[in-house]
């Protein structure tokens, strides 16, 4: 990657950051840490990372936060994360191309009165897409989606049956606009629970996890003074 492409990539990815409301500062910090390692290795197609090094660069102090952010960046197509199951071999990362083009730059509108101005055409197109993806066609489609993400069929059954019973509503009230995004979040939440149990095997939880619980619903009894 030459200097011109380097600048275009940085401009392009920050333009995407601007438009993506799912991101928080930790995601951006981690992406820049990965980009720095990619740069140091002279922009190979795929490169190895060390978890401690990435956490130090991105100033992330929690392993669970690290795993959540890197998996979300991968699910959201900012990177491709290939975890390693070998303790002597690091995980692999592929950085996707975000070089800017004239079309991308036109998508970024100036902010007025605290809101970005977006064309009605784009709004209508997005609303139509969301309505189409609000609920899956059937359970088979959900099972296929979970299979593509290397998740067991049983977990797909749990997700489908839970939201089929609630009429595909979040918390029983707000309609789900994108079932695939909801399924991805369900997987991430389940993974966080596994990681939490792994690092705290003897910790007794006050509210044990119910297999029929809504993995996307925040526990109101969470103690925010506990470290992540």
GISUL-V283157 format. One record per residue. N is the residue number from 1. RES is the residue in one letter. BURIAL is 1 if it has 24 or more other C-alpha atoms within 12 Angstrom, else 0. D_CENTER is the distance of its C-alpha to the mean C-alpha in Angstrom with 2 decimals. Layout:
BEGIN
{{N & RES & BURIAL & D_CENTER} {N & RES & BURIAL & D_CENTER}}
END
This chain:
BEGIN
{{1 & X & 0 & 26.44} {2 & X & 0 & 29.19} {3 & X & 0 & 29.23} {4 & X & 0 & 28.93} {5 & X & 0 & 25.80} {6 & X & 0 & 24.32} {7 & X & 0 & 24.97} {8 & X & 0 & 23.68} {9 & X & 1 & 20.36} {10 & X & 1 & 19.94} {11 & X & 0 & 21.10} {12 & X & 1 & 18.81} {13 & X & 1 & 15.53} {14 & X & 1 & 16.71} {15 & X & 1 & 17.68} {16 & X & 1 & 14.18} {17 & X & 1 & 12.99} {18 & X & 1 & 15.86} {19 & X & 0 & 14.89} {20 & X & 0 & 11.18} {21 & X & 0 & 11.47} {22 & X & 0 & 7.87} {23 & X & 0 & 8.32} {24 & X & 0 & 10.70} {25 & X & 0 & 13.28} {26 & X & 1 & 11.76} {27 & X & 1 & 8.91} {28 & X & 1 & 11.94} {29 & X & 1 & 14.20} {30 & X & 1 & 12.34} {31 & X & 1 & 12.13} {32 & X & 1 & 15.82} {33 & X & 1 & 16.71} {34 & X & 1 & 15.53} {35 & X & 1 & 17.34} {36 & X & 0 & 20.38} {37 & X & 1 & 20.57} {38 & X & 1 & 20.27} {39 & X & 0 & 23.04} {40 & X & 0 & 25.12} {41 & X & 0 & 25.09} {42 & X & 0 & 26.22} {43 & X & 1 & 23.22} {44 & X & 0 & 23.43} {45 & X & 0 & 21.54} {46 & X & 1 & 19.93} {47 & X & 1 & 20.46} {48 & X & 1 & 20.34} {49 & X & 1 & 18.83} {50 & X & 0 & 20.06} {51 & X & 1 & 17.80} {52 & X & 0 & 20.49} {53 & X & 0 & 20.89} {54 & X & 1 & 17.28} {55 & X & 1 & 17.33} {56 & X & 0 & 20.69} {57 & X & 1 & 19.80} {58 & X & 1 & 16.76} {59 & X & 0 & 18.74} {60 & X & 1 & 16.31} {61 & X & 0 & 18.71} {62 & X & 1 & 16.82} {63 & X & 0 & 15.81} {64 & X & 1 & 13.54} {65 & X & 1 & 11.70} {66 & X & 1 & 11.72} {67 & X & 1 & 10.35} {68 & X & 1 & 7.49} {69 & X & 1 & 6.60} {70 & X & 1 & 7.56} {71 & X & 1 & 5.77} {72 & X & 1 & 2.13} {73 & X & 1 & 4.89} {74 & X & 1 & 6.41} {75 & X & 1 & 4.88} {76 & X & 1 & 5.17} {77 & X & 0 & 8.44} {78 & X & 1 & 9.18} {79 & X & 1 & 10.35} {80 & X & 1 & 11.41} {81 & X & 1 & 11.30} {82 & X & 0 & 14.45} {83 & X & 0 & 15.11} {84 & X & 0 & 18.82} {85 & X & 0 & 20.85} {86 & X & 0 & 23.79} {87 & X & 0 & 24.38} {88 & X & 0 & 26.47} {89 & X & 0 & 24.06} {90 & X & 0 & 20.83} {91 & X & 1 & 17.50} {92 & X & 1 & 17.17} {93 & X & 1 & 15.07} {94 & X & 1 & 15.56} {95 & X & 1 & 15.01} {96 & X & 1 & 14.95} {97 & X & 1 & 17.75} {98 & X & 1 & 17.36} {99 & X & 1 & 21.12} {100 & X & 1 & 22.31} {101 & X & 0 & 24.82} {102 & X & 0 & 27.14} {103 & X & 0 & 25.17} {104 & X & 0 & 21.95} {105 & X & 0 & 24.08} {106 & X & 0 & 25.68} {107 & X & 0 & 22.44} {108 & X & 1 & 22.26} {109 & X & 0 & 24.77} {110 & X & 0 & 26.53} {111 & X & 0 & 25.74} {112 & X & 0 & 28.64} {113 & X & 0 & 29.13} {114 & X & 0 & 25.62} {115 & X & 0 & 23.96} {116 & X & 0 & 22.94} {117 & X & 0 & 25.40} {118 & X & 0 & 24.03} {119 & X & 0 & 26.45} {120 & X & 0 & 27.35} {121 & X & 0 & 26.83} {122 & X & 0 & 23.12} {123 & X & 0 & 22.81} {124 & X & 0 & 24.80} {125 & X & 0 & 22.90} {126 & X & 0 & 19.52} {127 & X & 0 & 21.24} {128 & X & 0 & 22.79} {129 & X & 0 & 19.59} {130 & X & 0 & 18.01} {131 & X & 0 & 21.26} {132 & X & 0 & 21.35} {133 & X & 1 & 17.95} {134 & X & 1 & 18.51} {135 & X & 1 & 19.71} {136 & X & 1 & 20.05} {137 & X & 0 & 23.53} {138 & X & 0 & 24.18} {139 & X & 1 & 23.05} {140 & X & 0 & 23.48} {141 & X & 0 & 20.73} {142 & X & 1 & 18.30} {143 & X & 1 & 19.73} {144 & X & 1 & 19.30} {145 & X & 1 & 15.58} {146 & X & 1 & 15.17} {147 & X & 0 & 17.62} {148 & X & 0 & 15.71} {149 & X & 0 & 12.77} {150 & X & 0 & 15.65} {151 & X & 1 & 15.74} {152 & X & 0 & 19.29} {153 & X & 0 & 21.17} {154 & X & 0 & 21.98} {155 & X & 1 & 18.45} {156 & X & 1 & 18.35} {157 & X & 1 & 21.74} {158 & X & 1 & 20.63} {159 & X & 1 & 17.79} {160 & X & 1 & 20.21} {161 & X & 1 & 23.20} {162 & X & 1 & 21.65} {163 & X & 1 & 20.53} {164 & X & 1 & 23.59} {165 & X & 0 & 25.68} {166 & X & 0 & 24.14} {167 & X & 0 & 24.53} {168 & X & 1 & 20.78} {169 & X & 1 & 20.56} {170 & X & 1 & 18.15} {171 & X & 0 & 20.42} {172 & X & 0 & 23.23} {173 & X & 0 & 23.50} {174 & X & 0 & 20.81} {175 & X & 0 & 20.40} {176 & X & 1 & 17.06} {177 & X & 0 & 16.60} {178 & X & 1 & 14.02} {179 & X & 1 & 14.31} {180 & X & 1 & 11.83} {181 & X & 1 & 8.96} {182 & X & 1 & 10.85} {183 & X & 1 & 11.22} {184 & X & 1 & 7.65} {185 & X & 1 & 7.51} {186 & X & 1 & 10.95} {187 & X & 1 & 10.20} {188 & X & 1 & 7.91} {189 & X & 1 & 10.81} {190 & X & 1 & 13.33} {191 & X & 1 & 12.22} {192 & X & 1 & 12.55} {193 & X & 1 & 15.93} {194 & X & 0 & 16.99} {195 & X & 0 & 16.33} {196 & X & 1 & 18.15} {197 & X & 0 & 21.00} {198 & X & 0 & 21.26} {199 & X & 0 & 21.85} {200 & X & 0 & 24.00} {201 & X & 0 & 26.04} {202 & X & 0 & 29.00} {203 & X & 0 & 27.34} {204 & X & 0 & 28.43} {205 & X & 0 & 25.98} {206 & X & 0 & 27.74} {207 & X & 0 & 25.69} {208 & X & 0 & 25.07} {209 & X & 0 & 22.24} {210 & X & 0 & 23.66} {211 & X & 0 & 22.61} {212 & X & 0 & 22.88} {213 & X & 1 & 20.91} {214 & X & 1 & 18.12} {215 & X & 1 & 14.97} {216 & X & 1 & 13.34} {217 & X & 0 & 16.38} {218 & X & 0 & 16.76} {219 & X & 0 & 19.82} {220 & X & 0 & 22.38} {221 & X & 0 & 24.35} {222 & X & 0 & 21.78} {223 & X & 0 & 23.69} {224 & X & 0 & 21.94} {225 & X & 0 & 24.54} {226 & X & 0 & 23.23} {227 & X & 0 & 21.26} {228 & X & 0 & 17.67}}
END
